[in-house]
Amino acid sequence: MITDYNQLSGLQKVAILFSTLGESLALTLVKDLSKTDIRKIRSAIREMGDVAFSVKKRVMEDFYFNFVSEKFEEDDSDEPKKPFEFLTEITDEQLVALLSTEAPRVIAIILAQVPNDRKTAVMGRLDGEVRNTVLRNMGNLQDVPLQAIVNIATRLKKNSQVLPKTVEFSRGGGKEVADLLGEMSPEEEKQFLEALTIEDPELAEEVRKYHITFDSIFELFPDNIIRDLMNSVELDVVALALKGMSDDISGRVIENLPQKKQAMYEPVEGAISKREVDGARKSVVQAAKQMEKDGAYNLEDFVGGSEMVE
């Protein structure tokens, strides 16, 4: 009796597959066989004698996963040998979407093909009753016919090709709200954030992790960040943005300008429309946001109370 799967040749594995499924069904799985190939398979079946159930089970389970018949036939096809290989090409979120309308038994079959972290990602999104049913099914898949598994893989692979990509839709959240605030006037910005703090403190806190205002620049950032920021903005814009700011803040900005710019700096005198000042300050804020995108700093480090050493 054959009891060691690892000692089987490729031809013997195919012979076991044929003897287990029957020749007609096996021929639908192993295509393009010549009459000579089929005679070899029939001969191998006769020569093998009895095969342990555990070996048959292993052949059935692994046939589409790691079966390579080097001694039996050349496969020059570019098609993957693993029917569930497409699962490695989709994200966890796409996997959840792919299985969202499937029966618990199908979900169990798919989850049996993926690592534990991916199992957790899907299981965590399932309804409690469905989750329990999937778990029960995962422990009892040995009776699923190979052809059924292949059909499931084929169908889901086709469905996966029309899944939306993660980058095609937004998740909202604190960053989205912060970006929206950046388009408002300073008064609207302040009023909205104050109202949000009362109505949804947790969301307000999350928004602050991504939200920069002209005033917060001087509250949060150390001199080295302010120096780089102000040096990246035109000097006349800096002067206009500082219109109406306290002497302490104006002095701090000027001290952090390069000496040449310090000598050229002239405060804006006379009446200036609030719209112009707000526009200049918004330009400085946009420059600060661009610095963050470029990796000059991480806003959350300062919001969270961390300090950066110059």
C-alpha positions as CSV (number, residue, x, y, z in Angstrom):
1,M,0.0,0.0,0.0
2,I,1.2,3.5,-0.9
3,T,1.3,5.6,2.3
4,D,3.9,8.3,1.6
5,Y,2.8,11.2,-0.5
6,N,6.3,12.6,-0.8
7,Q,7.5,9.5,-2.7
8,L,5.0,9.8,-5.5
9,S,6.0,10.8,-9.0
10,G,4.0,13.3,-11.0
11,L,2.6,10.4,-13.1
12,Q,1.5,8.6,-9.9
13,K,-0.3,11.7,-8.6
14,V,-2.2,12.0,-11.8
15,A,-3.0,8.3,-11.7
16,I,-4.4,8.7,-8.2
17,L,-6.5,11.7,-9.3
18,F,-7.9,9.6,-12.2
19,S,-8.7,6.6,-10.0
20,T,-10.3,8.7,-7.3
21,L,-12.4,10.9,-9.6
22,G,-13.0,8.5,-12.5
23,E,-11.4,8.9,-15.9
24,S,-14.1,11.0,-17.5
25,L,-14.2,13.7,-14.8
26,A,-10.4,13.7,-14.5
27,L,-10.0,14.3,-18.2
28,T,-12.0,17.6,-17.8
29,L,-9.3,18.7,-15.3
30,V,-6.2,17.5,-17.1
31,K,-6.6,18.5,-20.7
32,D,-4.8,17.9,-23.9
33,L,-3.6,14.4,-23.0
34,S,-2.5,12.2,-25.9
35,K,-3.6,8.5,-26.1
36,T,-0.1,7.6,-25.1
37,D,-0.4,9.7,-21.9
38,I,-3.7,8.1,-21.0
39,R,-2.3,4.6,-21.5
40,K,0.6,5.6,-19.1
41,I,-2.0,6.7,-16.5
42,R,-4.0,3.5,-16.8
43,S,-0.9,1.4,-16.5
44,A,0.3,3.4,-13.4
45,I,-3.1,2.8,-11.8
46,R,-2.8,-0.9,-12.2
47,E,0.8,-1.0,-11.0
48,M,0.2,1.1,-7.8
49,G,-2.2,-1.2,-6.1
50,D,-3.8,0.2,-2.9
51,V,-3.3,3.8,-1.9
52,A,-3.9,5.1,1.7
53,F,-6.8,7.4,2.1
54,S,-4.6,10.1,3.5
55,V,-2.5,10.1,0.3
56,K,-5.6,10.3,-1.9
57,K,-6.8,13.2,0.2
58,R,-3.5,15.0,-0.1
59,V,-3.5,14.6,-3.9
60,M,-7.0,15.9,-4.1
61,E,-6.2,18.9,-1.9
62,D,-2.9,19.8,-3.5
63,F,-3.5,19.0,-7.1
64,Y,-4.2,22.6,-8.1
65,F,-1.7,24.1,-5.6
66,N,1.6,22.4,-5.9
67,F,1.3,19.6,-8.5
68,V,4.0,19.8,-11.2
69,S,4.3,16.8,-13.4
70,E,7.8,17.3,-14.8
71,K,8.1,13.6,-15.8
72,F,4.6,13.5,-17.2
73,E,4.0,16.5,-19.4
74,E,5.5,19.9,-20.3
75,D,3.4,22.9,-19.4
76,D,4.5,26.0,-21.4
77,S,1.3,27.9,-20.5
78,D,1.6,31.2,-18.7
79,E,-1.6,30.4,-16.8
80,P,-1.0,30.1,-13.0
81,K,-0.9,26.5,-11.6
82,K,-2.7,27.6,-8.5
83,P,-6.4,28.4,-8.9
84,F,-6.5,30.8,-5.9
85,E,-3.3,32.7,-6.9
86,F,-5.4,35.7,-7.7
87,L,-6.1,36.2,-4.0
88,T,-2.5,37.5,-3.6
89,E,-3.2,40.3,-6.0
90,I,-6.1,41.9,-4.1
91,T,-6.2,43.8,-0.9
92,D,-7.8,42.6,2.3
93,E,-10.6,45.1,1.8
94,Q,-11.2,43.9,-1.7
95,L,-11.3,40.3,-0.4
96,V,-13.9,41.3,2.1
97,A,-16.0,42.9,-0.7
98,L,-15.5,39.8,-2.9
99,L,-16.9,37.5,-0.2
100,S,-19.6,39.8,1.1
101,T,-22.4,38.1,-0.9
102,E,-21.0,34.6,-0.8
103,A,-22.5,31.6,1.2
104,P,-20.6,30.7,4.5
105,R,-19.3,27.5,2.9
106,V,-17.7,29.4,0.0
107,I,-16.2,31.9,2.4
108,A,-14.8,29.1,4.4
109,I,-13.2,27.5,1.3
110,I,-11.6,30.9,0.4
111,L,-10.4,31.6,3.9
112,A,-8.7,28.2,4.0
113,Q,-6.4,29.5,1.2
114,V,-5.1,32.6,2.9
115,P,-2.8,33.5,5.8
116,N,-4.2,34.0,9.3
117,D,-4.0,37.8,9.2
118,R,-6.2,37.8,6.1
119,K,-8.6,35.4,7.7
120,T,-8.9,37.8,10.6
121,A,-9.5,40.8,8.3
122,V,-12.5,39.0,6.8
123,M,-13.9,37.4,9.9
124,G,-13.9,40.7,11.7
125,R,-16.3,42.1,9.1
126,L,-18.8,39.2,9.2
127,D,-22.0,39.1,11.2
128,G,-21.8,37.0,14.3
129,E,-24.0,34.2,13.1
130,V,-22.4,34.1,9.7
131,R,-18.9,34.0,11.4
132,N,-19.9,31.0,13.5
133,T,-21.2,29.2,10.4
134,V,-18.0,29.9,8.5
135,L,-15.9,28.6,11.4
136,R,-17.8,25.4,11.5
137,N,-17.4,25.0,7.8
138,M,-13.7,25.6,7.9
139,G,-13.3,22.6,10.1
140,N,-15.2,20.3,7.6
141,L,-14.1,20.9,4.1
142,Q,-12.7,17.5,3.3
143,D,-15.9,16.4,1.6
144,V,-15.9,19.3,-1.0
145,P,-15.4,17.8,-4.5
146,L,-12.3,19.1,-6.3
147,Q,-14.4,20.2,-9.3
148,A,-16.5,22.3,-7.0
149,I,-13.4,24.0,-5.6
150,V,-12.1,24.7,-9.1
151,N,-15.4,26.1,-10.2
152,I,-15.5,28.4,-7.1
153,A,-11.9,29.6,-7.8
154,T,-12.8,30.3,-11.5
155,R,-15.9,32.2,-10.7
156,L,-14.3,34.4,-7.9
157,K,-11.3,35.1,-10.0
158,K,-13.6,36.5,-12.7
159,N,-15.5,38.5,-10.1
160,S,-12.3,39.9,-8.6
161,Q,-11.4,41.5,-11.9
162,V,-14.2,44.0,-11.6
163,L,-13.6,44.9,-7.9
164,P,-13.2,48.7,-7.3
165,K,-9.6,49.7,-6.4
166,T,-9.1,51.1,-3.0
167,V,-7.7,54.4,-4.4
168,E,-10.9,55.1,-6.3
169,F,-12.9,56.2,-3.4
170,S,-12.4,58.3,-0.2
171,R,-12.8,57.2,3.4
172,G,-13.6,60.6,4.8
173,G,-12.4,61.1,8.3
174,G,-10.3,63.7,10.1
175,K,-8.0,64.5,7.2
176,E,-10.9,65.0,4.8
177,V,-12.5,67.4,7.2
178,A,-9.2,69.2,7.8
179,D,-8.7,69.7,4.1
180,L,-12.2,71.1,3.8
181,L,-11.6,73.5,6.6
182,G,-8.5,74.8,4.8
183,E,-10.8,76.0,2.0
184,M,-12.9,78.2,4.4
185,S,-12.3,81.7,5.6
186,P,-10.6,82.0,9.1
187,E,-13.9,82.9,10.7
188,E,-15.8,80.0,9.2
189,E,-12.9,77.7,10.0
190,K,-12.9,78.7,13.7
191,Q,-16.7,78.6,14.1
192,F,-16.9,75.1,12.5
193,L,-14.1,73.7,14.6
194,E,-15.6,75.1,17.8
195,A,-19.0,73.6,16.9
196,L,-17.4,70.3,16.0
197,T,-15.6,70.2,19.4
198,I,-18.9,70.4,21.2
199,E,-20.9,68.0,18.9
200,D,-18.2,65.4,18.2
201,P,-15.1,65.8,20.4
202,E,-13.4,62.6,19.0
203,L,-13.7,63.8,15.4
204,A,-12.6,67.3,16.4
205,E,-9.4,65.8,17.9
206,E,-8.8,63.7,14.8
207,V,-9.2,66.8,12.6
208,R,-6.6,68.7,14.6
209,K,-4.1,66.1,13.8
210,Y,-4.2,67.2,10.2
211,H,-5.4,70.8,10.5
212,I,-3.0,73.8,10.3
213,T,-4.0,77.4,10.8
214,F,-1.8,80.5,10.6
215,D,-2.0,81.0,14.3
216,S,-1.2,77.3,15.1
217,I,2.0,77.5,13.1
218,F,3.5,79.7,15.9
219,E,1.9,77.6,18.7
220,L,3.1,74.2,17.4
221,F,6.2,74.5,15.4
222,P,9.8,75.1,16.7
223,D,12.0,77.8,15.2
224,N,13.7,75.4,12.6
225,I,10.3,74.6,11.0
226,I,9.3,78.3,11.0
227,R,12.6,79.3,9.5
228,D,12.2,76.8,6.6
229,L,8.6,77.7,6.1
230,M,9.0,81.4,6.0
231,N,12.0,81.1,3.8
232,S,9.9,79.2,1.3
233,V,7.4,82.0,0.9
234,E,7.9,85.3,-0.9
235,L,9.0,88.1,1.5
236,D,6.1,90.4,0.6
237,V,3.6,87.6,1.3
238,V,5.3,87.0,4.7
239,A,5.0,90.8,5.5
240,L,1.4,90.9,4.5
241,A,0.6,87.7,6.5
242,L,2.1,89.3,9.6
243,K,-0.1,92.4,9.4
244,G,-1.9,92.7,12.7
245,M,0.1,89.9,14.5
246,S,1.7,90.6,17.8
247,D,5.2,92.0,18.0
248,D,6.4,88.7,19.6
249,I,5.3,86.6,16.6
250,S,6.5,89.2,14.0
251,G,9.8,89.4,15.8
252,R,10.1,85.6,15.9
253,V,9.5,85.3,12.2
254,I,12.0,88.1,11.3
255,E,14.7,86.6,13.5
256,N,14.3,83.3,11.6
257,L,14.7,84.8,8.2
258,P,18.1,84.8,6.5
259,Q,20.1,87.9,7.2
260,K,19.6,89.2,3.6
261,K,15.9,88.9,3.9
262,Q,15.9,90.5,7.4
263,A,17.6,93.5,5.9
264,M,15.0,93.6,3.1
265,Y,12.0,93.1,5.3
266,E,9.5,96.0,5.6
267,P,6.3,95.7,7.6
268,V,3.1,96.5,5.8
269,E,1.8,99.9,6.9
270,G,-1.5,101.6,6.3
271,A,-5.0,100.2,5.7
272,I,-5.1,96.7,4.1
273,S,-8.2,94.7,3.4
274,K,-8.8,91.7,5.6
275,R,-9.3,89.6,2.4
276,E,-5.7,90.4,1.3
277,V,-4.3,89.5,4.7
278,D,-6.3,86.3,4.9
279,G,-5.1,85.4,1.4
280,A,-1.4,85.9,2.4
281,R,-1.9,83.8,5.6
282,K,-3.6,81.0,3.5
283,S,-0.5,81.0,1.2
284,V,1.7,80.5,4.3
285,V,-0.6,77.7,5.5
286,Q,-0.5,76.0,2.1
287,A,3.3,76.2,2.1
288,A,3.3,74.5,5.5
289,K,1.0,71.7,4.2
290,Q,3.3,71.2,1.2
291,M,6.3,70.9,3.6
292,E,4.5,68.1,5.4
293,K,3.7,66.3,2.2
294,D,7.4,66.6,1.3
295,G,8.3,64.9,4.6
296,A,9.8,68.0,6.3
297,Y,7.8,67.2,9.5
298,N,4.9,65.2,10.8
299,L,2.0,67.3,12.1
300,E,0.9,64.6,14.5
301,D,4.2,64.7,16.3
302,F,3.5,68.3,17.3
303,V,-0.2,67.9,18.0
304,G,0.5,64.9,20.2
305,G,2.8,67.0,22.3
306,S,6.2,65.7,21.0
307,E,9.0,68.2,20.6
308,M,11.5,68.3,17.7
309,V,15.1,69.1,18.5
310,E,16.7,71.5,16.2
